Amino acid sequence: MNETDKIKLTTTNLDFHSSWVIGTADTQQIAERIRRELNMTTSSLEEEQIIIRQFINHITQRADQDLQITETVHFCQVQLELNNKRLNQLRDSWDNCQQLWDQYKLAQEQWTIFTETARRLDESITSSLSRMSRTPLPNQPHELAEALRVHHNERNEIDHLTLNLKTEAQQLGSMIGAQPDDHDYNSQSWRFIEVPNKFISGLPLSTMGKRLRSEMCLQLAGLETRWNAWDKAWTSRSIQLERRGTHFGQLTTIE
């Protein structure tokens, strides 16, 4: 086998898997696997470039002037150029993978904040519903004052958590290709729509981004249902407390 055949064999045996399904359980392991394969392929190409240059130097410096080397040198130069293009493509691929991984880590941090806020809101809603169902209406004016204080404190707490959750959802959505539905003019809307087409690369276009969008929208839909049920119960309780206050006022007037 001559030197030119060796170069051809080395080039055709190189293989790089250009696409991976991102979004499995161990994303970090996948990123490391991509990095290893990229490094291995890049190193092989760089070594091949050295071999080709050494081969060109060797045959051009030989004393035998009758040796027909023009075609061989041209082939080697073409191969050098092709390898350089592929090396640049591989480096760009790794830069894109690194960018995607960095975006994923930031999105995971924001996802943790979002889910923790959602958990706290859900617990507050559950606690408030439980309190309203098990606590009888006040029978004395001083009991009414305490009941109103607790009732409105719960409203303030849940409204605050709701606002925080929607803020965190918008922040997360901007990372994964989702935004609030502009066509829903309800100020209490929880709806988000997918807008991955606004992006040309990165996390929003990946399987991982699609999964995160779906999970976020599902959580928000569930919380919206819970919040609406709580809001109706809270409003109904407020009316009951207001009527009880009116009743106490009438009794005081009679007395």
Secondary structure, 3 states (H helix, E strand, C coil): CCHHHHHHHHHHHCCCCCCCCCCCCCHHHHHHHHHHHHHHHHHHHHHHHHHHHHHHHHHHCCCCCCCCCHHHHHHHHHHHHHHHHHHHHHHHHHHHHHHHHHHHHHHHHHHHHHHHHHHHHHHHHHHHHHHHHHCCCCCCHHHHHHHHHHHHHHHHHHHHHHHHHHHHHHHHHHHHCEEECCCCCCCCCCCEEECHHHCCCCHHHCHHHHHHHHHHHHHHHHHHHHHHHHHHHHHHHHHHHHHHHHHHHHHHHHC
